[in-house]
């Protein structure tokens, strides 16, 4: 390579680097579309709505919430992986949903590895809840009835191959019972089904138990320890069942999104999570605050893939 050609190449590389740095320094320059993949009123929506204004303050641009509903989140995640990877389209993502669906469905429209984690910011353990007027006052009564009437009890939950769905299968196995799982497009749709007594109960999240505490009775929570916002609710472990399950939620970007953009979005998520007003609000609602950046989130997803493969095999879905 002659000296003139080498000089031109070096100058070109320098200009590309400078331009890239300028672009990154300016991100974001316009509104960011934040896609929620479940119905309004559910945990994903509640989180995004609580984040919206603080994110706008940190990023200095509008954050526009849009709904991409269907397939237990698969519709929204399928759109996410096809979106332009420039940081201006992000979506809430859920574990175990983004892992389970590609494992058990023929074509959910995306692969787990295509969803690029930005930040995992909160979690909610599963709860088993019944209507306040239900005949089931305790978990023991619920289990005894299920044993005597296999398949009769219907449990609603958010989505197919979700934390609620998997949790129902896991608890069925732990308690040696058979219940029928009814998937809804989100917690916001599942709760009215219980309140209208169209299902026997819900495998839902702590947030719904707190939000509707006057309308439903929570029999147990699927956590290692009692949840501070629900101190009177026993864990399944306390009651003799080795069952811990729930959902983790975060923000994701399309594959190919530049690392610097991912990092800027992650820093914004962390800044919001550290705001006392935001943190206290979510904890009062029953969320557990988590701070996992891009690399930690990616490693967590990889670890959970192996964990959920094991669970799916145990319940006969793999």
C-alpha positions as CSV (number, residue, x, y, z in Angstrom):
1,X,0.0,0.0,0.0
2,X,1.6,3.3,-1.1
3,X,1.9,6.2,1.3
4,X,-0.8,8.4,-0.3
5,X,-3.4,5.6,-0.1
6,X,-2.5,4.9,3.5
7,X,-2.8,8.6,4.4
8,X,-6.3,8.7,2.7
9,X,-7.3,5.6,4.6
10,X,-6.1,7.0,8.0
11,X,-7.9,10.3,7.4
12,X,-11.1,8.5,6.5
13,X,-11.0,6.3,9.6
14,X,-10.4,9.4,11.7
15,X,-13.3,11.3,10.2
16,X,-15.6,8.3,10.7
17,X,-14.6,8.1,14.4
18,X,-15.2,11.8,14.9
19,X,-18.6,11.7,13.2
20,X,-19.5,8.6,15.3
21,X,-18.5,10.4,18.5
22,X,-20.6,13.5,17.5
23,X,-23.6,11.4,16.7
24,X,-23.3,9.5,20.0
25,X,-22.8,12.7,22.0
26,X,-26.0,14.1,20.6
27,X,-28.2,11.0,21.3
28,X,-31.1,11.4,21.7
29,X,-32.1,14.2,19.4
30,X,-35.8,13.4,19.1
31,X,-38.5,11.5,20.8
32,X,-38.0,7.8,21.8
33,X,-40.8,5.3,21.2
34,X,-41.2,3.0,24.2
35,X,-43.3,0.0,23.3
36,X,-45.4,-1.8,25.9
37,X,-46.1,-5.4,24.8
38,X,-49.1,-6.0,27.1
39,X,-52.5,-4.5,27.9
40,X,-52.8,-1.2,29.7
41,X,-53.1,-1.7,33.4
42,X,-50.6,-4.5,33.8
43,X,-47.2,-4.5,35.3
44,X,-45.3,-3.6,32.1
45,X,-47.7,-0.6,31.5
46,X,-47.6,0.5,35.2
47,X,-43.8,0.5,35.1
48,X,-43.5,2.3,31.8
49,X,-46.0,5.0,32.8
50,X,-44.1,5.5,36.1
51,X,-40.8,5.8,34.1
52,X,-42.0,8.1,31.4
53,X,-41.6,11.5,33.0
54,X,-38.4,10.7,34.9
55,X,-36.8,9.3,31.7
56,X,-37.8,12.4,29.8
57,X,-36.1,14.5,32.5
58,X,-32.9,12.5,32.3
59,X,-32.8,12.1,28.5
60,X,-34.1,15.6,27.6
61,X,-36.5,14.3,25.0
62,X,-40.1,13.0,24.9
63,X,-40.7,9.3,25.7
64,X,-43.8,8.1,23.7
65,X,-45.5,5.0,25.1
66,X,-47.1,2.8,22.5
67,X,-48.9,-0.5,22.8
68,X,-48.0,-3.6,20.8
69,X,-50.3,-6.2,22.2
70,X,-50.7,-9.9,21.5
71,X,-49.1,-13.4,21.8
72,X,-48.1,-13.0,25.4
73,X,-45.7,-10.2,24.3
74,X,-44.5,-11.9,21.1
75,X,-46.2,-9.4,18.8
76,X,-44.3,-6.5,20.3
77,X,-41.0,-8.3,20.5
78,X,-41.3,-9.4,16.9
79,X,-41.7,-5.8,15.9
80,X,-38.8,-4.8,18.1
81,X,-36.2,-7.1,16.5
82,X,-37.2,-5.6,13.1
83,X,-37.0,-2.0,14.2
84,X,-34.2,0.4,13.1
85,X,-31.3,-0.1,15.6
86,X,-30.8,3.6,16.4
87,X,-32.0,3.8,20.0
88,X,-35.3,5.6,19.1
89,X,-37.4,2.4,19.4
90,X,-37.2,0.4,22.6
91,X,-39.6,-2.0,24.3
92,X,-40.3,-3.4,27.7
93,X,-39.2,-7.1,27.9
94,X,-40.1,-9.8,30.3
95,X,-38.5,-12.9,31.7
96,X,-39.3,-15.8,31.4
97,X,-41.5,-14.8,28.5
98,X,-38.7,-14.0,26.0
99,X,-37.0,-17.3,26.8
100,X,-40.0,-19.6,27.0
101,X,-41.8,-18.6,23.8
102,X,-38.9,-19.4,21.4
103,X,-38.3,-22.7,23.2
104,X,-41.9,-24.0,23.0
105,X,-43.5,-22.2,20.0
106,X,-42.8,-23.1,16.4
107,X,-42.4,-19.4,15.3
108,X,-43.0,-16.7,17.9
109,X,-41.4,-14.2,15.5
110,X,-38.2,-13.6,17.3
111,X,-35.3,-15.4,19.0
112,X,-34.2,-14.6,22.6
113,X,-30.7,-13.7,21.4
114,X,-32.1,-11.0,19.0
115,X,-33.5,-9.0,21.9
116,X,-30.7,-6.7,23.2
117,X,-31.1,-6.0,26.9
118,X,-30.5,-2.4,28.0
119,X,-31.4,-2.7,31.6
120,X,-33.4,-5.0,34.0
121,X,-35.1,-2.7,36.4
122,X,-37.8,-4.6,38.5
123,X,-39.3,-7.9,39.4
124,X,-42.6,-9.2,40.7
125,X,-43.1,-12.6,42.4
126,X,-46.1,-14.7,41.5
127,X,-49.1,-14.9,43.8
128,X,-52.1,-17.2,43.9
129,X,-55.2,-15.1,44.4
130,X,-58.9,-15.9,44.6
131,X,-62.0,-13.7,44.7
132,X,-62.7,-12.2,48.2
133,X,-65.9,-14.2,48.3
134,X,-64.2,-17.5,47.2
135,X,-64.8,-20.7,49.2
136,X,-61.0,-21.0,49.4
137,X,-59.8,-19.3,52.6
138,X,-56.4,-21.0,52.7
139,X,-54.0,-22.6,50.3
140,X,-54.7,-26.0,51.9
141,X,-58.4,-25.7,51.1
142,X,-57.5,-24.8,47.5
143,X,-55.1,-27.8,47.1
144,X,-57.6,-30.2,48.7
145,X,-60.3,-29.2,46.3
146,X,-58.0,-29.4,43.3
147,X,-57.0,-32.9,44.3
148,X,-60.6,-34.0,44.6
149,X,-61.6,-32.2,41.3
150,X,-58.8,-32.5,38.8
151,X,-58.8,-29.8,36.1
152,X,-61.9,-28.1,37.5
153,X,-60.1,-25.1,39.0
154,X,-59.3,-22.4,36.3
155,X,-56.4,-20.1,36.9
156,X,-56.1,-16.9,34.8
157,X,-52.8,-15.3,34.1
158,X,-50.9,-12.9,31.9
159,X,-50.0,-14.6,28.6
160,X,-49.0,-18.0,27.4
161,X,-45.6,-19.3,28.3
162,X,-45.1,-16.5,30.8
163,X,-44.2,-16.4,34.4
164,X,-47.8,-16.9,35.4
165,X,-48.3,-19.8,33.0
166,X,-45.0,-21.5,34.0
167,X,-45.8,-20.8,37.6
168,X,-49.1,-22.6,37.3
169,X,-47.4,-25.6,35.9
170,X,-44.7,-25.6,38.5
171,X,-47.2,-25.3,41.4
172,X,-49.4,-28.1,39.9
173,X,-46.3,-30.2,40.0
174,X,-45.2,-29.2,43.5
175,X,-48.7,-29.8,44.9
176,X,-49.5,-32.8,42.8
177,X,-52.7,-31.2,41.4
178,X,-54.2,-30.4,38.1
179,X,-55.6,-27.0,37.3
180,X,-56.5,-25.3,34.0
181,X,-54.6,-22.2,33.0
182,X,-56.4,-19.5,31.1
183,X,-54.1,-17.0,29.3
184,X,-55.1,-13.3,29.0
185,X,-53.3,-10.6,27.1
186,X,-52.0,-9.0,30.3
187,X,-52.7,-8.7,34.1
188,X,-55.0,-5.8,33.3
189,X,-57.3,-8.1,31.5
190,X,-56.9,-11.1,33.8
191,X,-58.0,-9.3,37.0
192,X,-61.5,-8.3,35.7
193,X,-62.0,-12.0,34.8
194,X,-61.4,-12.9,38.5
195,X,-63.5,-10.1,39.8
196,X,-66.4,-11.1,37.5
197,X,-65.8,-14.7,38.8
198,X,-65.2,-16.1,35.3
199,X,-62.1,-17.9,36.6
200,X,-61.6,-19.7,40.0
201,X,-58.4,-17.7,40.7
202,X,-55.4,-16.0,39.3
203,X,-51.7,-16.9,39.1
204,X,-50.7,-13.2,39.0
205,X,-48.2,-10.8,40.5
206,X,-47.7,-9.1,43.9
207,X,-48.6,-5.8,42.2
208,X,-52.2,-7.0,41.4
209,X,-52.6,-8.4,44.9
210,X,-51.8,-5.0,46.4
211,X,-53.7,-3.0,43.9
212,X,-56.9,-5.1,44.4
213,X,-56.5,-6.0,48.0
214,X,-60.1,-5.2,48.8
215,X,-61.4,-7.4,46.0
216,X,-59.2,-10.5,46.1
217,X,-57.7,-12.8,48.7
218,X,-54.0,-13.8,48.3
219,X,-53.4,-17.3,49.5
220,X,-49.6,-17.4,49.0
221,X,-46.6,-15.7,47.4
222,X,-44.0,-17.5,45.3
223,X,-41.0,-15.8,46.9
224,X,-38.1,-16.9,49.1
225,X,-39.3,-14.6,51.8
226,X,-42.4,-12.6,52.6
227,X,-42.9,-9.5,50.5
228,X,-42.7,-6.3,52.6
229,X,-45.7,-4.8,50.9
230,X,-47.7,-7.9,51.8
231,X,-46.4,-8.9,55.2
232,X,-49.4,-11.1,56.1
233,X,-49.2,-13.3,53.1
234,X,-47.2,-16.5,53.6
235,X,-44.8,-17.9,51.1
236,X,-45.5,-21.2,49.3
237,X,-42.3,-22.4,51.0
238,X,-43.7,-21.6,54.5
239,X,-46.7,-23.8,53.6
240,X,-44.6,-26.7,52.5
241,X,-44.3,-26.2,48.7
242,X,-40.9,-25.7,47.0
243,X,-42.2,-23.2,44.5
244,X,-40.6,-19.8,43.8
245,X,-41.4,-18.0,40.5
246,X,-42.1,-14.6,39.1
247,X,-41.3,-12.1,36.3
248,X,-38.3,-9.9,35.7
249,X,-38.8,-6.8,33.5
250,X,-36.5,-4.5,31.7
251,X,-35.9,-2.3,28.6
252,X,-34.6,-3.8,25.4
253,X,-33.4,-2.5,22.0
254,X,-33.3,-4.0,18.5
255,X,-30.3,-6.1,17.6
256,X,-27.4,-4.1,16.2
257,X,-28.1,-1.0,18.3
258,X,-24.7,0.6,19.0
259,X,-23.2,-0.1,22.4
260,X,-22.8,3.6,23.2
261,X,-26.5,4.2,22.6
262,X,-27.3,1.1,24.8
263,X,-25.1,2.5,27.5
264,X,-26.7,5.9,27.4
265,X,-30.2,4.4,27.8
266,X,-28.9,2.1,30.6
267,X,-27.5,5.1,32.5
268,X,-30.9,6.8,32.1
269,X,-32.7,3.7,33.5
270,X,-30.3,3.6,36.5
271,X,-30.8,7.3,37.2
272,X,-34.6,6.8,37.3
273,X,-34.3,3.7,39.5
274,X,-32.2,5.7,42.0
275,X,-34.8,8.6,42.3
276,X,-36.3,8.1,45.8
277,X,-39.8,9.2,44.6
278,X,-39.8,6.6,41.8
279,X,-38.2,3.8,43.9
280,X,-40.7,4.3,46.8
281,X,-43.6,4.5,44.4
282,X,-42.8,1.2,42.7
283,X,-42.0,-0.6,46.0
284,X,-45.3,0.6,47.5
285,X,-47.0,-1.0,44.4
286,X,-45.3,-4.3,45.1
287,X,-42.4,-4.2,42.6
288,X,-38.9,-5.2,43.7
289,X,-36.3,-2.7,42.3
290,X,-33.4,-4.2,40.4
291,X,-30.4,-2.6,38.8
292,X,-28.8,-4.7,36.1
293,X,-26.9,-3.0,33.3
294,X,-26.5,-4.3,29.7
295,X,-23.7,-6.9,30.4
296,X,-25.2,-8.1,33.7
297,X,-28.7,-8.4,32.1
298,X,-27.3,-10.3,29.1
299,X,-25.5,-12.8,31.5
300,X,-28.7,-13.1,33.6
301,X,-30.7,-14.0,30.5
302,X,-28.2,-16.6,29.5
303,X,-28.3,-18.2,32.9
304,X,-32.1,-18.2,33.0
305,X,-32.2,-19.9,29.6
306,X,-30.6,-23.0,31.2
307,X,-32.8,-22.7,34.3
308,X,-36.0,-22.5,32.3
309,X,-35.0,-25.4,30.0
310,X,-34.7,-27.5,33.2
311,X,-38.1,-26.4,34.4
312,X,-39.7,-27.0,31.1
313,X,-38.3,-30.5,31.0
314,X,-39.6,-31.2,34.5
315,X,-43.1,-30.1,33.5
316,X,-43.1,-32.0,30.3
317,X,-42.9,-29.1,27.8
318,X,-39.4,-30.0,26.4
